Every structure is written in C-alpha cells, then in structure tokens.
Amino acid sequence: MNFLDYLPENRKNEEFGDSNWDFIEVSNVNDKIIKVLLDKLSLGVSEDFFISFESLIKIGKKAKSQILSFIQTQNPNSFIRDLLYLILQYINEGDIDTPLIFHLYHPDFVIRAKSIKEIMDMEKDNYFKYIIPLIDDPDDSVRFQVLKYFISQELIPNPIIKNQLRKRLNKELNPIIINKIKEILNKTS
C-alpha cells in the first residue's frame, strides 16, 4: 500500500478543511482532497504549504488534471503557478532541473534550512526564485538561513529582495532576525 503522509483521513468530506493532517492511502485520494491541497498551497508559505506540496508530489499523475484546472481557473500568483508547473514537470518526466526544491519545501524545517545552506555552498542561482518566498517560512532558523543566502549571493541590492525584507521586518517577531534585517537594510540605504 502507498500512503500519503499528512492528508486528513477520508472519514467525512467536511473534515477535509480541518488543519489536522494524517495518513491516507493514495488510492483513496479524490478530487476534493486534491482541491484542498491546491487551495492550501496557493495560500503561500506555511506548514500547510509544505505538507500540500509534498502530498501533491506523492499523489502524482492522479493530481495532474486538477493541477492544470487549478492553474487555468484560479490564476495563481507567479510563484504558485511556477511551482505547480514544476510539479507537473516532475509528474510527466520524473525529473526536474532543480531537484533540491523537494528539500527546500520539505515539511521538516531542518531539511529546509540545510537545503538553503547546500544551495549556498554550491553557488547555484537557479533556486533564487524558490528561496525568496522562504523569507516568510514559519521557522526562524529557515528565515535566518534565507538572510544568510541573500548576503552570501550579494542579493541585498536587488529591489525585489529589499522589498521582501521590508515586508518581513513589519511582521517579524524574532528580535535577532529583526536586528539582522535592519542591519542589512541600513547597509544598502
């Protein structure tokens, strides 16, 4: 049997909106579950985002038509749309140009943080657009690693990065990260 981690158990349809995650057999995944996963993914970076991303990958071909329909009918932002096309590429070809994406969006924050460091060490720039959204990661260590990535890749002067850092500063709760963002922005002003 093939199981998907985290999906709500298939007891009652009204439970699918619940934020509790569990295991479900892939053969029991239906269009409604896939739609919920797509909706949660489209909300942006959160714990549900990472679980939804991994679940859609595991569902594979069964999710293909729903993903295509979602892209056409919901017109998601460019980040989500690119991510959905990446999932479709993986479903169709079994391979992608950016294999560390599976680690960048893994439900385990330690794996996400380590993957950013690995990308930084490899000096790969094809992950840039996938790392930017992680400035809003629910975990402090991942957000701090993103800051280190921006610095190491000399991306701070980039207006997109500056804008993301300013937005993050307004909602950041970790005083160490707040101070680091302020320091970074002050150096580039």
C-alpha positions in Angstrom: 0.0 0.0 0.0 1.1 3.5 -0.8 0.3 6.1 1.8 0.4 9.9 1.7 1.6 11.5 4.9 -0.4 14.3 6.4 -3.7 14.2 4.4 -6.8 14.1 6.5 -8.3 10.7 6.9 -11.1 10.0 4.5 -13.9 9.8 7.1 -16.2 12.7 6.2 -15.9 15.2 3.4 -16.5 18.1 5.8 -13.3 17.2 7.7 -11.1 18.0 4.6 -10.9 21.7 5.6 -9.6 20.8 9.0 -6.0 21.7 9.6 -5.3 18.3 11.2 -3.2 16.1 9.0 -3.0 12.3 8.9 -2.2 9.4 6.7 -4.4 8.3 3.8 -4.0 5.6 1.2 -3.2 7.1 -2.2 -5.9 5.0 -3.8 -8.4 6.9 -1.5 -7.4 10.4 -2.7 -10.1 12.0 -4.6 -10.5 15.4 -6.5 -11.9 17.1 -3.4 -8.7 16.2 -1.4 -6.5 17.4 -4.3 -8.5 20.7 -4.4 -8.0 21.2 -0.7 -4.2 20.6 -1.2 -4.1 23.1 -4.1 -6.0 25.7 -2.1 -3.7 25.3 0.9 -0.6 25.5 -1.4 -2.0 28.7 -3.0 -2.2 30.5 0.3 1.6 30.7 0.4 4.4 29.6 2.7 3.0 27.9 5.9 3.2 24.5 7.5 0.2 23.5 5.3 2.0 24.8 2.2 4.9 22.4 2.7 2.6 19.4 3.5 0.5 20.2 0.5 3.5 20.4 -1.8 4.9 17.1 -0.7 1.4 15.4 -0.9 0.8 16.6 -4.4 4.2 15.2 -5.5 3.3 11.9 -3.9 -0.2 11.8 -5.5 1.5 12.3 -8.9 -0.5 11.6 -12.0 -3.8 11.4 -10.1 -3.4 15.1 -9.4 -2.4 16.2 -12.9 -5.8 17.2 -14.3 -6.7 19.0 -11.1 -3.4 21.0 -11.1 -4.0 22.0 -14.7 -7.6 23.0 -14.0 -6.5 25.0 -10.9 -3.9 26.9 -12.9 -6.5 27.8 -15.6 -9.4 28.7 -13.3 -7.7 30.2 -10.2 -4.9 32.2 -11.9 -2.5 31.8 -9.0 0.4 34.2 -8.5 3.5 33.6 -10.4 5.3 31.8 -7.6 2.5 29.3 -7.1 2.0 28.9 -10.8 5.7 28.2 -11.4 5.6 25.7 -8.5 2.6 23.9 -10.0 4.3 23.7 -13.4 7.3 22.3 -11.6 5.1 19.6 -10.0 3.6 18.9 -13.4 7.1 18.6 -15.0 8.0 16.1 -12.3 4.8 14.1 -12.8 5.4 14.0 -16.5 9.1 13.4 -16.7 10.0 12.1 -13.2 12.9 14.6 -13.1 13.4 18.4 -12.7 16.3 20.8 -13.2 16.1 21.9 -9.6 15.9 18.6 -7.5 16.7 20.4 -4.2 13.3 22.0 -4.5 12.0 18.9 -2.7 14.2 19.7 0.2 13.5 23.5 0.1 9.8 22.8 0.5 10.1 19.7 2.8 7.7 19.7 5.8 10.7 19.3 8.1 12.3 22.8 8.8 15.7 21.3 9.4 15.8 19.8 5.9 14.6 23.2 4.5 17.4 25.1 6.4 20.1 22.6 5.4 19.0 22.7 1.7 19.4 26.5 1.6 22.9 26.1 3.0 23.7 23.4 0.5 22.5 25.6 -2.4 24.5 28.5 -0.9 27.6 26.3 -0.8 27.1 25.1 -4.4 26.5 28.7 -5.5 23.5 27.7 -7.6 21.4 30.6 -8.8 18.6 28.6 -10.4 17.0 28.3 -6.9 16.8 32.0 -6.4 13.1 32.4 -7.1 12.3 29.4 -4.9 14.2 30.7 -1.9 12.8 34.2 -1.8 9.3 33.1 -0.5 11.1 31.2 2.4 11.7 34.6 4.0 8.2 34.0 5.3 8.9 30.5 6.5 7.2 29.6 9.8 10.5 28.6 11.3 13.1 31.1 12.5 16.1 29.0 11.5 14.9 28.8 7.9 14.3 32.6 7.7 17.7 33.3 9.2 19.3 30.9 6.6 17.5 32.8 3.9 19.1 36.0 5.1 22.5 34.4 5.0 21.7 33.2 1.5 20.8 36.7 0.4 24.0 38.1 1.9 26.3 35.3 0.5 24.9 35.7 -3.0 25.1 39.5 -2.8 21.4 39.8 -3.5 20.6 42.6 -1.0 20.9 45.4 -3.6 18.2 43.7 -5.6 15.0 45.7 -5.3 12.9 42.5 -5.0 15.0 41.4 -2.1 14.9 44.8 -0.4 11.1 44.9 -0.8 10.8 41.4 0.7 13.0 42.3 3.6 11.0 45.4 4.4 7.7 43.4 4.3 9.3 40.8 6.6 10.5 43.4 9.0 6.9 44.6 9.6 5.8 41.1 10.6 8.9 39.5 12.1 8.7 38.5 15.8 12.2 37.2 16.3 14.4 40.0 17.7 17.6 38.5 16.2 16.1 38.4 12.8 14.7 41.9 13.2 18.1 43.2 14.0 19.7 41.4 11.1 17.2 42.7 8.6 17.7 46.2 10.0 21.4 45.8 9.7 21.2 44.6 6.1 18.8 47.3 5.0 20.9 50.0 6.7 24.0 48.9 4.8 22.2 49.3 1.5 20.4 52.5 2.1 
